[in-house]
Every structure is written in C-alpha cells, then in structure tokens.
Amino acid sequence: MRTIEGIKGVRKRQDILRFIITYTQQHGYAPTYREIANSVGLRSLSSVQNHMEVLKRQGLIETDEDSSAARAIRVVGYMFVKVEESSRVAGERVK
C-alpha cells in the first residue's frame, strides 16, 4: 500500500515530466533544475534531483553522464524537431 507521501511523489514526477516535455516543445531545449522546481512548486534543487533520479531509474528520462551539464535532459520516446517555417518546436512521440 502506498503512503500519501508516495502518491504525492508519483504525482510530482508526472508534473515534472509533463513540464519537461512542454518546455522542450516551446523552447527547443530542456529546462534547468531551477525552472523545473519553480514550475512544480519545489523549493529545493535537491528535491528536483531526487525526482529526476527516480525518473532516470524508471527509464523515462536520460541525461548526459556529467549530470552537472545544464539542460542535458532527454525524454525517452520523444523526438523534438525544430519546424523552420514557423520557428516553432514540435514534440513528436516516437513509437
């Protein structure tokens, strides 16, 4: 049986993953941990780091080996392609 804290953690990670996808679609690059924290209501960057580690273990995101590299987050199963004519970035789920 999951605890309330466990359920909140799952929801928070879902929020984080959705934010990363949306942000990357809009900007063409991944958000920083600070931007993630601000978007999902976390105050501590270490909390973001902990959630990101869980998402990595679950195979939902990937990062560069050097985890200190800024904006090195990739969402597994998504390919983000810049659309030239409208200068928009489209996120497309890879099957």
N, C-alpha and C positions, 0 to 999 in steps of 0.2 A: 504494500500500500504506500502510495506517495504522500509525503508530507506537504503541507501548504507551501513551505519554502521550496520544495522540489517542483511543485506545479508552477510557482512563480518563476523559477529558473527556466523552465521549459518555455513559458510564455515570453520571457525576456529574450531568450535566444532566438525565438521566432521573430520577435520585433527587430532584433539586431540583424538577422539575415535579410528580412524584408527591406530594412533601411539600406544595407549594403547594396542590394540589387537595385533599388530605386535611385540611390545616389550615383552609382556607377552608370546607370542608364542616362541620367541627366547630365553628368559631368564628364564622362569618358574615362574616369579613373576612380579608384576606390577611396573611401573616406579615411580620415585619420581616426585613431582611437578616441581622441577628444571629441571629434564630430559625432562618433558613434555614441559616446557617453551622453553628450548633450541631447541627442535625438531620442534616446530611450529612457532618459531620466536617471542615469547613473552619475554619481559624484566622483567615484574613484576610477582611475585608469586601470588599477589592478583588478577591479571587478570586470571591466571590459576584457582584460587579458584572460581572466579565468573563463569567461563565457566563450571567448574565441578559442581557447584551448579545447574546450568541450566540443565546439563546432568542428574543429580540426579532427579530433578523435572520432567523431561521428561521420567523418568523410564529407561534410557539407561545404567546407571551405578549404583552400590551400593557401599557404604563404611561402615566401622565399625562405631559404634556410636561415638567413640572418633575419630573425624576427624583429630586429630594430629598424629594418628598412621601411621607410614611410610608404604608405599606400600600396603595399605588396600583397593585398588580399585578392584572391580569386574565388568566385563561387563555382563549385563543381557543377558541371552540367549546363553552364551558361556561357555564351559567347557574346561579347559586346562589340558591335561593329559601328564605326562612325559612318553616318549617312552624309555624303558630301553635299548634295543639292540643298538640303535644308539645314545643314550644320547641326543636326540632332544626332543623338547617340541612341541606337536601338539595342535593347537587350533581347536576345533570342535564346530560347531554351533549346539545348542540344539534346537530341534523343539518342 
